């Protein structure tokens, strides 16, 4: 009986390995993924997972991570003691550990794909909208820098009006509206974007993350509120089903610029300003920053100080290399370079009238 169960388990693991291999190296057409997974299966998954995880006031990811670390340190010695008590050979125990590790990896990866990761293979927004996503011209970049600066001046909130909870609600409402316009139905979004202890993500050069196994968006607790809102908008874009970094950036930018709350718009405008102004000459960059209101410059400085305080260069380099490989393995050929694509996507969308240039 035990041998039969072992054989069935091995067959199941082999089936998972073959299935994952086929998905990775011979993926189905993007139109199929878009229709059957992103607009078919995923909405049902998120309808169950997102409200349940959001209702829990603490991070489920950190709880699971703690349990995993505890298991990692306790299982080997306990397993060794149990099998040696049964007079099992060292070779048998090592093979058993390998099989357990393989089973955890394959089951975990399969869950990753089913719960969220298949969305990496969906149609890209630039292709869906027929955007000529070429590099933005210097004139376009300059106009966006000026337009965003004027929008920042318009939306700059007073200290008393800086309500991050209200601004987050506004971002969520705008995302629901934008995605419903694009897909015909609103996504399921959480009521909150949880913060993790300060430095836990920033140390690795990351400000936020959406954990696929729980569809849980997280932002580093060391980020000031303005940066928290712009990062939260990006992570909510992931929860909405836009797995690719450029697509999540784009939907977050469009929604952020539409948000009804001025503080929400301001947070996204400030983040986009920094993206666009990085492409102009050093002299023009200094002039653009100098033209910002003093309060906006202070918000940027606070974000930079948080990154500098917690970032660890070696951990950042390790994370960047691993994440670049991960993104490429999911079909994103440009890897971490996708984070810079929102500039050309917005410029291309403005040419087609999909996005309006921010202005007074």
GUMIFI-449502 format. One record per residue (C-alpha): residue number from 1; residue in three letters; chain; x, y, z. Coordinates in Angstrom, 2 decimals. Layout:
BEGIN
 seq type mol      xx      yy      zz
 NUM  Ala   A       X       Y       Z
...
//
This chain:
BEGIN
 seq type mol      xx      yy      zz
   1  Unk   A    0.00    0.00    0.00
   2  Unk   A    2.81    2.42    0.91
   3  Unk   A    4.60    1.58   -2.32
   4  Unk   A    1.42    2.29   -4.32
   5  Unk   A    0.99    5.65   -2.60
   6  Unk   A    4.64    6.44   -3.27
   7  Unk   A    4.25    5.52   -6.93
   8  Unk   A    1.13    7.67   -7.28
   9  Unk   A    2.94   10.58   -5.64
  10  Unk   A    5.89   10.18   -8.01
  11  Unk   A    3.55   10.09  -11.01
  12  Unk   A    1.83   13.25   -9.75
  13  Unk   A    5.17   15.03   -9.33
  14  Unk   A    6.23   13.91  -12.80
  15  Unk   A    2.95   15.26  -14.19
  16  Unk   A    3.53   18.62  -12.47
  17  Unk   A    7.08   18.74  -13.82
  18  Unk   A    5.91   18.04  -17.38
  19  Unk   A    3.06   20.55  -17.12
  20  Unk   A    5.30   23.31  -15.77
  21  Unk   A    7.90   22.57  -18.43
  22  Unk   A    5.33   22.78  -21.23
  23  Unk   A    3.92   26.06  -19.86
  24  Unk   A    7.41   27.55  -19.52
  25  Unk   A    8.92   26.47  -22.83
  26  Unk   A    5.82   26.03  -25.01
  27  Unk   A    3.31   28.57  -23.65
  28  Unk   A   -0.12   28.95  -25.28
  29  Unk   A   -0.93   32.04  -27.40
  30  Unk   A   -1.35   35.25  -25.43
  31  Unk   A   -4.88   35.70  -26.77
  32  Unk   A   -5.82   32.33  -25.26
  33  Unk   A   -4.34   33.27  -21.87
  34  Unk   A   -6.14   36.62  -22.01
  35  Unk   A   -9.50   35.03  -22.75
  36  Unk   A   -9.40   31.85  -20.68
  37  Unk   A   -7.24   32.82  -17.74
  38  Unk   A   -6.96   36.60  -17.21
  39  Unk   A  -10.59   37.35  -18.09
  40  Unk   A  -11.95   33.89  -17.30
  41  Unk   A  -10.44   32.01  -14.37
  42  Unk   A   -8.49   34.72  -12.54
  43  Unk   A  -11.52   36.92  -11.65
  44  Unk   A  -13.05   33.95   -9.79
  45  Unk   A   -9.79   33.24   -7.98
  46  Unk   A   -9.35   36.87   -6.94
  47  Unk   A  -13.01   37.09   -5.89
  48  Unk   A  -12.26   34.49   -3.22
  49  Unk   A   -8.65   35.21   -2.31
  50  Unk   A   -8.46   39.01   -2.30
  51  Unk   A  -11.33   39.80    0.14
  52  Unk   A  -10.30   36.96    2.47
  53  Unk   A   -6.66   38.02    2.68
  54  Unk   A   -7.54   41.72    2.87
  55  Unk   A   -9.87   41.10    5.82
  56  Unk   A   -6.93   39.86    7.92
  57  Unk   A   -5.35   42.92    9.58
  58  Unk   A   -1.77   41.62    9.46
  59  Unk   A    0.35   40.30    6.61
  60  Unk   A   -0.49   36.67    5.84
  61  Unk   A    2.72   36.51    3.83
  62  Unk   A    4.89   37.29    6.87
  63  Unk   A    3.00   34.71    8.92
  64  Unk   A    3.53   32.07    6.22
  65  Unk   A    7.17   33.08    5.88
  66  Unk   A    7.71   32.68    9.63
  67  Unk   A    6.05   29.27    9.58
  68  Unk   A    8.21   28.26    6.62
  69  Unk   A   11.42   29.30    8.37
  70  Unk   A   10.38   27.40   11.49
  71  Unk   A    9.62   24.29    9.43
  72  Unk   A   12.95   24.61    7.59
  73  Unk   A   14.92   24.49   10.85
  74  Unk   A   12.80   21.88   12.62
  75  Unk   A   12.01   19.36    9.87
  76  Unk   A   15.56   18.12    9.03
  77  Unk   A   16.61   17.15   12.60
  78  Unk   A   13.20   15.67   13.45
  79  Unk   A   13.11   13.77   10.15
  80  Unk   A   16.66   12.54   10.66
  81  Unk   A   15.86   11.29   14.14
  82  Unk   A   12.68    9.51   12.96
  83  Unk   A   14.28    7.75   10.01
  84  Unk   A   17.47    6.77   11.86
  85  Unk   A   15.28    5.31   14.58
  86  Unk   A   13.83    3.09   11.86
  87  Unk   A   17.41    2.23   10.81
  88  Unk   A   17.10    3.98    7.46
  89  Unk   A   20.37    4.62    5.62
  90  Unk   A   21.86    8.08    5.20
  91  Unk   A   21.36    7.74    1.43
  92  Unk   A   17.66    7.01    1.92
  93  Unk   A   17.22   10.06    4.18
  94  Unk   A   19.00   12.35    1.73
  95  Unk   A   16.85   11.07   -1.14
  96  Unk   A   13.77   11.58    1.00
  97  Unk   A   14.76   15.18    1.69
  98  Unk   A   15.36   15.75   -2.02
  99  Unk   A   11.91   14.35   -2.87
 100  Unk   A   10.25   16.55   -0.24
 101  Unk   A   12.09   19.64   -1.53
 102  Unk   A   11.13   18.79   -5.11
 103  Unk   A    7.49   18.26   -4.13
 104  Unk   A    7.38   21.61   -2.30
 105  Unk   A    8.95   23.42   -5.26
 106  Unk   A    6.70   21.86   -7.90
 107  Unk   A    3.50   22.28   -5.89
 108  Unk   A    4.45   25.84   -4.95
 109  Unk   A    5.25   26.76   -8.53
 110  Unk   A    2.06   25.18   -9.83
 111  Unk   A    0.06   27.18   -7.27
 112  Unk   A    1.93   30.32   -8.29
 113  Unk   A    0.91   29.80  -11.91
 114  Unk   A   -2.73   28.96  -11.21
 115  Unk   A   -3.36   31.68   -8.62
 116  Unk   A   -1.67   34.54  -10.47
 117  Unk   A    1.45   33.81  -12.52
 118  Unk   A   -0.27   32.64  -15.71
 119  Unk   A   -1.20   36.28  -16.22
 120  Unk   A    2.36   37.05  -17.27
 121  Unk   A    1.48   35.44  -20.61
 122  Unk   A   -1.62   37.59  -21.25
 123  Unk   A   -1.78   40.19  -24.02
 124  Unk   A    0.34   43.24  -23.36
 125  Unk   A   -1.43   46.59  -23.11
 126  Unk   A    0.73   48.20  -25.77
 127  Unk   A   -0.36   45.55  -28.26
 128  Unk   A   -4.00   45.64  -27.19
 129  Unk   A   -4.19   49.40  -27.70
 130  Unk   A   -1.95   49.42  -30.76
 131  Unk   A    0.53   51.75  -29.09
 132  Unk   A    3.69   52.61  -30.97
 133  Unk   A    5.74   52.30  -27.81
 134  Unk   A    8.90   53.86  -29.16
 135  Unk   A   11.12   55.92  -26.93
 136  Unk   A    9.52   59.24  -26.03
 137  Unk   A   11.02   62.16  -27.95
 138  Unk   A   12.83   64.93  -26.05
 139  Unk   A    9.92   67.25  -26.85
 140  Unk   A    7.39   64.79  -25.41
 141  Unk   A    9.47   64.27  -22.27
 142  Unk   A    9.80   68.03  -21.82
 143  Unk   A    6.04   68.54  -22.20
 144  Unk   A    5.30   65.80  -19.67
 145  Unk   A    7.79   67.28  -17.20
 146  Unk   A    6.14   70.70  -17.51
 147  Unk   A    2.62   69.26  -17.38
 148  Unk   A    3.36   67.12  -14.33
 149  Unk   A    5.01   70.08  -12.57
 150  Unk   A    1.89   72.20  -13.10
 151  Unk   A   -0.34   69.33  -11.94
 152  Unk   A    1.81   68.94   -8.82
 153  Unk   A    1.41   72.64   -8.07
 154  Unk   A   -2.36   72.31   -8.57
 155  Unk   A   -2.80   69.19   -6.43
 156  Unk   A   -0.21   69.85   -3.71
 157  Unk   A   -2.18   69.17   -0.51
 158  Unk   A   -1.93   71.06    2.72
 159  Unk   A   -0.73   69.06    5.72
 160  Unk   A   -4.27   68.85    7.07
 161  Unk   A   -5.51   67.38    3.77
 162  Unk   A   -2.96   64.57    3.63
 163  Unk   A   -5.19   61.63    4.47
 164  Unk   A   -3.50   58.46    3.10
 165  Unk   A   -6.55   56.26    3.78
 166  Unk   A   -8.85   58.55    1.82
 167  Unk   A   -6.29   58.85   -0.96
 168  Unk   A   -5.91   55.07   -1.16
 169  Unk   A   -9.69   54.68   -1.42
 170  Unk   A   -9.63   57.18   -4.28
 171  Unk   A   -6.88   55.26   -6.07
 172  Unk   A   -8.83   52.02   -5.68
 173  Unk   A  -11.98   53.65   -7.06
 174  Unk   A  -10.05   55.04  -10.04
 175  Unk   A   -8.45   51.66  -10.76
 176  Unk   A  -11.83   49.95  -10.66
 177  Unk   A  -13.16   52.47  -13.16
 178  Unk   A  -10.20   52.30  -15.54
 179  Unk   A  -10.00   48.49  -15.61
 180  Unk   A  -13.76   48.19  -16.08
 181  Unk   A  -13.52   50.51  -19.09
 182  Unk   A  -10.71   48.42  -20.55
 183  Unk   A  -11.98   44.94  -19.75
 184  Unk   A  -15.74   45.29  -19.41
 185  Unk   A  -15.82   44.32  -15.74
 186  Unk   A  -14.18   45.79  -12.62
 187  Unk   A  -11.43   43.79  -10.91
 188  Unk   A  -11.55   42.61   -7.32
 189  Unk   A   -9.26   44.84   -5.25
 190  Unk   A   -8.40   44.76   -1.53
 191  Unk   A   -9.61   47.40    0.88
 192  Unk   A   -6.11   47.95    2.18
 193  Unk   A   -2.48   47.70    1.10
 194  Unk   A   -0.54   46.44    4.09
 195  Unk   A    2.82   47.72    5.24
 196  Unk   A    5.63   45.40    6.32
 197  Unk   A    8.24   46.40    8.93
 198  Unk   A   10.46   49.25    7.77
 199  Unk   A   13.45   48.10    5.75
 200  Unk   A   12.29   44.55    5.07
 201  Unk   A   11.81   45.37    1.38
 202  Unk   A   13.88   48.53    1.02
 203  Unk   A   17.00   46.69    2.13
 204  Unk   A   16.68   44.66   -1.08
 205  Unk   A   16.07   47.75   -3.20
 206  Unk   A   12.35   47.01   -3.40
 207  Unk   A    9.56   49.33   -2.27
 208  Unk   A    6.60   46.97   -2.65
 209  Unk   A    5.60   43.50   -3.74
 210  Unk   A    2.46   41.54   -4.56
 211  Unk   A    2.77   37.99   -3.23
 212  Unk   A    1.23   35.63   -5.83
 213  Unk   A    0.27   32.79   -3.45
 214  Unk   A   -1.98   35.12   -1.45
 215  Unk   A   -2.51   37.92   -4.01
 216  Unk   A   -1.47   40.20   -1.16
 217  Unk   A   -0.03   43.65   -1.97
 218  Unk   A    2.62   44.88    0.46
 219  Unk   A    4.59   48.13    0.78
 220  Unk   A    7.66   48.74    2.92
 221  Unk   A    6.77   50.52    6.16
 222  Unk   A    9.77   52.80    5.83
 223  Unk   A    8.26   54.63    2.87
 224  Unk   A    6.69   58.04    3.63
 225  Unk   A    2.98   58.32    2.86
 226  Unk   A    3.41   60.00   -0.53
 227  Unk   A    5.70   57.23   -1.79
 228  Unk   A    3.49   54.60   -0.14
 229  Unk   A    0.51   55.74   -2.23
 230  Unk   A    2.34   55.61   -5.57
 231  Unk   A    3.79   52.17   -4.78
 232  Unk   A    0.40   50.94   -3.57
 233  Unk   A   -1.15   52.01   -6.89
 234  Unk   A    1.41   49.88   -8.74
 235  Unk   A    0.79   46.85   -6.52
 236  Unk   A   -2.98   47.23   -6.90
 237  Unk   A   -2.39   47.12  -10.66
 238  Unk   A   -0.82   43.70  -10.12
 239  Unk   A   -3.79   42.55   -8.03
 240  Unk   A   -6.08   43.67  -10.86
 241  Unk   A   -4.38   41.03  -13.00
 242  Unk   A   -1.65   43.03  -14.76
 243  Unk   A    1.39   40.92  -13.91
 244  Unk   A    3.93   42.58  -16.19
 245  Unk   A    5.69   45.48  -14.48
 246  Unk   A    5.22   47.91  -17.37
 247  Unk   A    1.49   47.13  -17.57
 248  Unk   A    1.03   47.52  -13.80
 249  Unk   A    2.89   50.84  -13.96
 250  Unk   A    0.75   52.02  -16.87
 251  Unk   A   -2.64   51.16  -15.37
 252  Unk   A   -1.56   52.67  -12.03
 253  Unk   A   -0.46   55.88  -13.78
 254  Unk   A   -3.69   56.24  -15.77
 255  Unk   A   -5.81   55.58  -12.69
 256  Unk   A   -3.69   57.85  -10.48
 257  Unk   A   -3.99   60.78  -12.86
 258  Unk   A   -7.79   60.29  -12.86
 259  Unk   A   -8.24   59.91   -9.10
 260  Unk   A  -10.72   62.33   -7.56
 261  Unk   A   -8.68   62.91   -4.40
 262  Unk   A   -5.99   65.56   -4.91
 263  Unk   A   -3.54   63.85   -2.56
 264  Unk   A   -3.86   60.59   -4.53
 265  Unk   A   -3.21   62.39   -7.82
 266  Unk   A   -0.32   64.32   -6.30
 267  Unk   A    1.42   61.13   -5.11
 268  Unk   A    1.23   59.55   -8.58
 269  Unk   A    2.15   62.80  -10.35
 270  Unk   A    5.25   63.20   -8.17
 271  Unk   A    6.34   59.63   -8.92
 272  Unk   A    5.83   60.12  -12.67
 273  Unk   A    7.63   63.47  -12.56
 274  Unk   A   10.71   61.70  -11.23
 275  Unk   A   10.46   59.09  -14.02
 276  Unk   A   10.25   61.68  -16.79
 277  Unk   A   12.72   64.21  -15.39
 278  Unk   A   15.39   61.49  -15.19
 279  Unk   A   15.49   61.56  -19.02
 280  Unk   A   16.36   65.22  -19.47
 281  Unk   A   19.80   66.80  -19.26
 282  Unk   A   21.37   67.42  -15.87
 283  Unk   A   20.94   71.18  -16.20
 284  Unk   A   17.27   70.88  -17.20
 285  Unk   A   16.74   68.38  -14.39
 286  Unk   A   18.06   70.83  -11.82
 287  Unk   A   15.83   73.57  -13.20
 288  Unk   A   12.79   71.29  -13.15
 289  Unk   A   13.37   70.29   -9.53
 290  Unk   A   14.03   73.90   -8.55
 291  Unk   A   10.69   74.89  -10.11
 292  Unk   A    8.76   72.47   -7.89
 293  Unk   A    7.05   73.79   -4.75
 294  Unk   A    9.23   73.45   -1.65
 295  Unk   A    6.81   70.93   -0.10
 296  Unk   A    7.08   68.68   -3.18
 297  Unk   A   10.89   68.79   -3.00
 298  Unk   A   10.69   67.81    0.67
 299  Unk   A    8.48   64.83   -0.21
 300  Unk   A   11.03   63.67   -2.78
 301  Unk   A   13.88   64.12   -0.30
 302  Unk   A   12.04   62.05    2.33
 303  Unk   A   11.60   59.20   -0.13
 304  Unk   A   15.27   59.34   -1.11
 305  Unk   A   16.35   59.38    2.54
 306  Unk   A   14.22   56.30    3.28
 307  Unk   A   15.80   54.42    0.38
 308  Unk   A   19.29   55.47    1.44
 309  Unk   A   18.66   54.60    5.09
 310  Unk   A   17.50   51.05    4.53
 311  Unk   A   19.01   49.99    1.20
 312  Unk   A   21.88   47.50    1.29
 313  Unk   A   23.87   47.58   -1.94
 314  Unk   A   24.81   43.88   -1.96
 315  Unk   A   21.26   42.73   -1.21
 316  Unk   A   19.95   45.11   -3.89
 317  Unk   A   22.35   43.65   -6.47
 318  Unk   A   21.37   40.09   -5.55
 319  Unk   A   17.66   40.87   -5.69
 320  Unk   A   17.98   42.68   -9.02
 321  Unk   A   19.80   39.76  -10.63
 322  Unk   A   17.36   37.16   -9.32
 323  Unk   A   14.29   39.21  -10.19
 324  Unk   A   15.56   39.95  -13.69
 325  Unk   A   16.00   36.21  -14.29
 326  Unk   A   12.56   35.53  -12.83
 327  Unk   A   10.82   38.09  -15.07
 328  Unk   A   12.55   36.74  -18.17
 329  Unk   A   11.51   33.20  -17.24
 330  Unk   A    7.89   34.42  -17.23
 331  Unk   A    8.11   35.70  -20.79
 332  Unk   A    9.13   39.32  -20.09
 333  Unk   A   12.13   39.54  -22.38
 334  Unk   A   13.29   42.92  -21.07
 335  Unk   A   13.39   41.84  -17.42
 336  Unk   A   13.76   44.63  -14.86
 337  Unk   A   14.08   47.20  -17.66
 338  Unk   A   10.26   47.07  -17.77
 339  Unk   A   10.21   49.48  -14.84
 340  Unk   A   11.34   52.26  -17.18
 341  Unk   A    8.74   51.59  -19.88
 342  Unk   A    5.91   53.62  -18.35
 343  Unk   A    7.43   56.78  -19.87
 344  Unk   A    7.18   55.56  -23.46
 345  Unk   A    3.79   53.92  -22.83
 346  Unk   A    2.30   57.17  -21.51
 347  Unk   A    3.82   59.16  -24.36
 348  Unk   A    2.41   56.69  -26.90
 349  Unk   A   -0.99   56.66  -25.17
 350  Unk   A   -1.11   60.46  -25.28
 351  Unk   A   -0.46   60.39  -29.03
 352  Unk   A   -3.53   58.17  -29.44
 353  Unk   A   -5.68   60.23  -27.10
 354  Unk   A   -5.96   57.47  -24.48
 355  Unk   A   -4.23   59.64  -21.87
 356  Unk   A   -4.34   63.40  -21.47
 357  Unk   A   -1.24   65.34  -20.55
 358  Unk   A   -1.56   66.61  -16.95
 359  Unk   A   -1.99   70.38  -16.82
 360  Unk   A   -3.71   73.10  -14.85
//
